[in-house]
Structure formats: C-alpha cells, structure tokens
Amino acid sequence: MNGLIDIMQLRTDEIDALIKTANDIIGNPQKYAQACAGKKLATLFFEPSTRTRLSFEAAMYELGGHVLGFSEAASSSSSKGESVADTVTVVGYYADIIAMRHPKEGAPLVAAMKSSVPVINAGDGGHNHPTQTLTDLLTIQREKGRFDHLTVGLCGDLKFGRTVHSLISALSRYEKVKFVLISPEELVIPDYVRQEVLQKNNIDFVETRDLEAAMPELDILYMTRVQRERFFNEADYIRLKDSYVLTVPKLQSAKSDLCVMHPLPRVNEIAVDVDDDPRACYFKQAQNGKYIRMALILKLLGIEVDAQ
C-alpha cells in the first residue's frame, strides 16, 4: 500500500516507533526543522476540516517543507466531474506526499492505488481516520504511559464515528483492554466492528446507555459529537444531538487520573467548565496531532533524522 489508509496497516512496533519519533520531536524540535526541506505536501480536502488540515500543514512547515492543495471540493476540479484517481495522478506530479479527506468511504484507498506518491487517509466518510488514531495513541501514551490494562469508555456517536472505529481496532491488539460503549440505541457501534473486531478477537466489552454509571471504572473517556453531516433526517439529529453532555458534576465519581479525550470539534457534549479540570486532555490531544503527523510524514518519505 502506498501510504496510510487504515490504522491496521501499521504493526504495533511501527506505531511504537512513530510515537518515539513524535516524542523526540516534542523534546527536540530544532533537530527536525529542515528534515523535509524541498519536499511538498498536497492537502486534498474534499470535506471541511480545521484541526486535521491545519495540523498536516503545520507539521510540514515545521519540518521545513512546503504545502499546496485545497480545502473544499468546490475549489477543486471534482466540481467539474474529475475522478479521484485522475486528481491524485496529476497531483503526484506536483507533490511528494498527499493528505486526503473525502466524504466517500474508500476514496483514499482508490487514490493510494493510483498515486505515484504516498497517500495519507485524513478521513473517509464514517469509515476510517488513521492519523486521528495515531494522535489518540500518542495522547494515551503520554498521559497513561501504556496501552494495555485500560478500561476505555467511548461515548456518543459510535455508529458514524470513524475515530471510534479506528481506535477500537488499534487498541484491540493490546492486552487486557476493556471497552465500555456508551451510546443511544440509534447510534450503537456498527455490526462489523462488534463482530469482526471485538467478538472475533474475544475483546472484553459492554454496551450501555448510562454514562454516569460507567464513569467510576474508566481510565479513559473518549467523548464524540453527534455528527449532523452523517444524518439524512434533521429531526433525528436534533433528537439525538444532546444524548450525552459531560459536566463537572458527572466527573465527581471518576478516577483522579481519568483521561478525558475528544477528537474535536466539540459542540456541546463537553461543558466548557470541564476544560479547567486537569483530567481534560482534548486540547493536548489536538496539539499531539501535529507531532504524530510530523513523524508519519518522515516515515512515509523515508527520511531519517540523526537520533543523536
């Protein structure tokens, strides 16, 4: 595979190596300041994004490289009917690596099959978001120091939440990880995740509607927003959008070292006064996204920086 489309392409030792590089970048940014001098990243975003697109761009700039691309489909030739395959074929003549977000599941896979340069899936519909998963894993490693023996609560939109699907797949490879899946009935985890990842690998998990009852046992609470853009019916979105709202009182029964995460953007599923709680890690998580994407760009371009 040319690039990174699915988090499961990476072995756990490869993930560990990326995290090691990211931590070294955090500690020694100047060492990497010109690592990608003369290289160009193309950001092909057919769907809106703030953090993912800007963190990719910041990552490349901080590695000394350059960025070109577009931030919405309307400003690309796809609005004229050009195929994804043709777009990436041409962009491959202009850039050394591509980060691509697309609303259609599987579009980055098609791109990777046609591209002459590495393609990074920056999110495809409700399917996959591997660099967000790497961001999540770096955050968990920095906050908890391990990936095993954790009870992970995933709360909100578990049906369409691509970040949730990828994180479950990634963490399922570590020992003694338990998932607590908290969602309304209409937004439960898809059958393919339940059957092909959790049940097939004998992963410990429970499904519940009650966030507060689950709170005391959690080491990590991963909140997600109910995504308006995934709904065909506005009435269903309005009915479900406030299913879970994390507030300071709800954290009273939580562990003192709970790690509260969120892929962002948040709407109102985490009250703003939770931001002041030391257990709130979601803004640090967003910052970590830049560092892990820097590490991934280096890996895919085959650039090694002197470890000394």
N, C-alpha and C positions, 0 to 999 in steps of 0.2 A: 504493500500500500504506500502510495506517495503522499506522506503527510500524516496527520492525525484526525481520524474521523470518529472513532469510538474509543472511549477510555480503556476498553478491554483489549485494545491492540497493545497496550503497554503492560509488560510484566511488572510484578511488584518491585523487583530490583531496579527496573528502569524508572519507576515512579520515585523510588528512594534516591536515585541518582539526580533526578530533576529537582527534588526537594533539597538535596545537599547543595546543588548549584544555586538554587534560589536563596538559600540561607547565606551562602558565600557572597552573593550579590548584595544582599541586605547589609552584610558586615563590611564589604569592600567594594563599594560602587565604582570607585575610580578605576579599579582594575579592569572593569568591563566597558569603560566609557567609549572605547573605539573598537570594540570587538567586531562590530558589523559595519565598519566604515566602508563606504562604496556599495553596500547592499541596499536593496529596496524591498519594502513590504507593501503589497497591494491589499487594501481593505475593501472587500466586495460585500457590502451590506445591503441586501435586498429587503431587509426588515429593520425597523427602528432599534437603536441601541444607544446607550450612553456609556455605561461603565465598560462593557466589553470592547467596543470600538476604540474608545479613548485609551483604555489600558493597553491595547495592542499598539496603538500609535505611540503612546508614551514609552512603552517597552522598546520599540525600535529606535526611537530618538535617543533614549538613554544608553543604547548600545552603539550609538554613533552612526546609525543608518538613516534611511530616508523612507518616506511614506507617500503613497499615492492611492487613489481609489474614490469610492462614492459611498454615501451614507443612506441612500434610499433608492428603491428600484426605479422610481420615476426619473431619476437623473442618469440612468444607465440605458444602454441600448436594448435591455429587456423590455422596455416600454414600447419598443418598435417590433418586438417579437423575436429578438435574438435568443437562441438557446443558451443554457448554462454552459454546455460543452464548448460552444463557439466563443463565449465570453472568456472562459479561462484559457482557452487555446491562445487567444490573442494577448491576454494579459500576461501570460507566461513569457512573451517576448519582451515585456517591459519591466518585469519584476522578478526577484529571486525567490519570493515566497508569498503565498496568498493566505489571508484570513477571510473566511466567507461565512456569512449568515444568510439563511434563506428560510422562508416560511414553509417550503415543501420538504417533507421528510425524505431524506435520501439524496437531495440535490448536491450536498458537498461530496457525497460518495461518487456521484456521476462526475463531478468536477475533478476529483482526485484521479479518476480513471483516465481522464482526457488531458490533464495538465502535465506540462513538462517540468514544473517546479512544485515543491511541496505545498499541499493544501491543508490548512487547519480548519476544522469544523468549528465555527464560532456560534453554533446553534442552528438546528434544523427542525422547525416546527415544534411539536411536542415530543420529539424523539430523543435527541442527544445534545449534550453540551460539554464535551470533554475538558475544555480548558477551565470551565467553571468548577468541574470536579477536581481538577488539579489545584485550583485555588482553594477549594474546600479542604482538600487533604493537607495542603501546606498549613492552613489555619489550624486544623485539628492537631497536626504535629507540633506546631509552635505553642498551642495552648494546653494540650493534654500530654504531649510527649510520646504518644503511642497511637496505634490504630487497632490494637486488639483489646479484648476485655472492656468493651464500651457498650453502654446502652444508649442508643441513638433514637431520639424522637423526631419524626418527620411529620409536620403539621400543616394542614391547609389543602391546597390543590395537589393531590397525589396522582390524579388521573392525567392531567396535561403537563405537569411539572417535569420538564426534561432534566432539570438539575437533580431532582429527586431520583429519577430512574437511573441516571449515571452514577450518582453517589452510592445507591444501594448496590449496584453491580460492582463498583470498586471496593467497597468495604466488605462485601460478602466473601472476599478472598482471605480475610484475616480471622484469627481465632477468637472465639467467644465474643462475637459481636451480636447484639440483640437489637432488633428494630421494633419500635413502637410506632405504628402507623395510625395517625390521628387525622380523620377527615370526615366530612359529611358523607352520607351514603352515596350521593351522586358523584362524588369525586374520589372514590377509593382507588387504590393502586390498580393499574391495568392487569388483566389476567396473565399476560405474557411475562410481566415482571414477577408476579406472585408464583407462577408455575415454573418458569424457566430459570429464574434466579434464586428465589427464596426456597421454594419447596424442593426443587431439583437438587439443591446443594445442602439441604437439611439445615437451613439457617433459622435460628430462633426468631420468631416474630409474632406480634399480636396486633390486631386491628381494633381500634376503639373510636368512639365519638367524643370521649371525655378528656380534654387536655389537663384539667386540674387534677384529676385522679391519677394520671400518669406522671405528673410532674416530679414527685419525690424520688423516683428511681432513675431519672435521666442524667446522663453525663453530658450529653449534647442535645440541644433543642434546635432543630432546623425549621424555622418558620418559612412559609411561602405565601405569596399573594394568590388570590383567586384571579385568574387572568382573563380579563374581559375579551381580549383578542382571540381567545380559543372558543368562545361561545357563539353559537348560531342564534340563540334566543336571549335577548336583552333581559327579559323578565327572569329567566333562570339565573343570570349573572347577578342581578340586583338581589334576588332571594338568598344567594349563597355567599355574596362577597364579604359579609361580616360574620361568617360562621365562627371564626376564632380571632380574638383580639387579645394579644399578650399585654398584660398590665403589671404594674409594680406589685399590687396585692397578690396576683396569681403566682408571683415568684417567691412568695414568703415560704412556701413549703419545699422549694427547690434546694438542691445541694449548693453549698457555698462556692464550689468550683465549677458549677454548671457553665457550659459554653453556649451562649445563645447566638445562632447564626441565621443569616438570611441572604439569599443571592442578590437581593435588591433588583428593581426598585420596590420599596415598600409603599403601600397606600395607607391603610390604617390598621393593618394586622399586628403591628407593634406600636404601642403608645409611645409618644416622643419622650416621656419622662423615664422610660426604660433605658434610654441612651446613657443616662448618668450612672446606671448600675455597672459595677466593674465586670459583671458577667456578660455584658453586651459586647459581642465580638464582630458584629457585622460590618462596621466601618473599617476595622483592621483587616477583615476578610477582603473587602474591596481593594485595599492597598496591596494585600498579598497577591492579588490577581496580576498586578503589573510585574512583580518579581518572578512569578512562576511562568508567565508568558515570555519573559526575557530568557529564562532557562530553556524553554521549549524552542524558541526561535534559534538559539545557539545549537541545540541538539539537531534540529531538522536541517540546518545549514551546514552541519558538520564542523562547526567552529569550536575549537578547544582553547580555553584561556588558561595560561600557566597557573597552576594551583599554588605556586609559591607566593 
